[in-house]
Amino acid sequence: MSIANATEQLNVYIDRAIDLLGSLTAVGNQIGLSQPRMSRIKKGKEHMPMMAAVRLADLVSADRFNVIVCAEMATSNNEDDYDFWEGVHNEMESKDFQENRELGKALGASSYIRQMMN
């Protein structure tokens, strides 16, 4: 995923939230960010804090990890940061990750953690 694609995907999540709440200002208020800051985030000029990314994901019923990774990749300041988040993204797309995730959902979080520790 390129930085442009990550920004585009993050904007898809933001646009879904706008559809739900009616305005970028309302979305910002819901996730704890000002409207000017949200505008800069949409343009890829400012980083979305992780807590805001999680709140956005919850608001639009999206996968938290996907929104976090898009937010991080969209504003990576150097190649090492971008490469790190691209690796996370690629791992999330892997079959093993998806299967373990489904197992976690089926078992519930605490049971899944105990299962993985054994």
C-alpha positions in Angstrom: 0.0 0.0 0.0 1.4 3.4 -0.9 1.2 6.5 1.2 -1.4 7.9 -1.3 -3.4 4.7 -1.0 -3.2 4.8 2.8 -4.4 8.4 2.8 -7.2 7.5 0.4 -8.3 4.6 2.5 -8.2 6.7 5.7 -10.4 9.2 3.9 -12.9 6.5 3.0 -13.3 5.8 6.8 -13.6 9.5 7.5 -16.1 10.0 4.7 -18.2 7.1 6.1 -18.2 8.9 9.5 -19.3 12.1 7.8 -22.2 10.2 6.2 -23.2 9.0 9.6 -22.8 12.2 11.6 -23.4 14.8 8.9 -20.1 16.9 9.0 -16.4 16.7 9.4 -16.8 18.9 12.5 -19.2 16.3 14.1 -16.8 13.5 13.3 -13.9 15.5 14.9 -16.0 16.1 18.0 -16.9 12.4 18.2 -13.3 11.2 18.0 -11.8 14.1 20.0 -10.2 16.2 17.2 -10.9 19.7 16.0 -12.4 20.4 12.5 -9.2 22.1 11.3 -7.1 19.2 12.4 -9.5 16.8 10.7 -9.1 18.8 7.5 -5.3 18.5 7.7 -5.6 14.8 8.4 -7.8 14.3 5.3 -5.2 16.1 3.2 -2.4 13.8 4.6 -0.7 16.8 6.2 -1.2 15.8 9.8 -1.0 12.5 11.7 -4.2 11.0 13.3 -3.5 10.0 16.9 -4.0 6.3 17.5 -6.8 6.9 20.0 -8.7 8.9 17.4 -8.1 6.2 14.8 -9.6 3.6 17.1 -12.6 5.8 17.8 -13.0 6.4 14.1 -12.9 2.6 13.5 -15.5 2.0 16.1 -17.7 4.8 14.8 -17.8 3.3 11.3 -17.6 -0.3 12.4 -14.3 -0.8 10.7 -11.4 -3.0 11.8 -9.3 -1.1 14.3 -6.0 -2.4 13.1 -6.7 -1.4 9.5 -7.6 2.2 10.5 -4.5 2.5 12.7 -2.2 1.2 10.0 -3.8 3.5 7.3 -3.4 6.5 9.7 0.3 5.6 10.4 1.2 4.9 6.8 -0.6 8.0 5.5 1.8 10.3 7.5 5.0 8.3 7.7 7.8 10.8 7.9 10.6 8.5 6.8 11.2 5.3 4.9 11.9 3.2 8.0 8.5 4.2 9.6 6.7 3.5 6.3 8.4 0.1 5.9 7.5 -0.9 9.4 3.8 -0.1 8.9 3.8 -1.7 5.5 5.1 -4.9 7.1 2.3 -4.7 9.7 -0.2 -4.2 6.9 1.2 -7.2 4.9 1.2 -9.4 8.0 -2.5 -8.4 8.6 -3.3 -9.5 5.1 -1.7 -12.9 5.6 -3.9 -16.0 5.9 -2.4 -17.1 9.2 -3.1 -13.7 10.7 -6.7 -13.8 9.5 -7.2 -17.3 10.8 -5.8 -16.4 14.3 -8.0 -13.4 14.3 -11.1 -15.4 13.7 -10.0 -17.8 16.4 -9.6 -14.9 18.8 -13.1 -13.7 17.9 -14.6 -17.2 18.4 -12.8 -17.7 21.8 -13.2 -14.2 23.2 -10.3 -12.0 24.0 -9.1 -13.4 27.3 -9.5 -17.0 26.2 -7.6 -16.2 23.0 -4.7 -14.7 24.9 -4.6 -17.7 27.2 -4.6 -20.0 24.1 -1.8 -18.1 22.4 0.3 -18.2 25.6 0.1 -22.0 25.9 
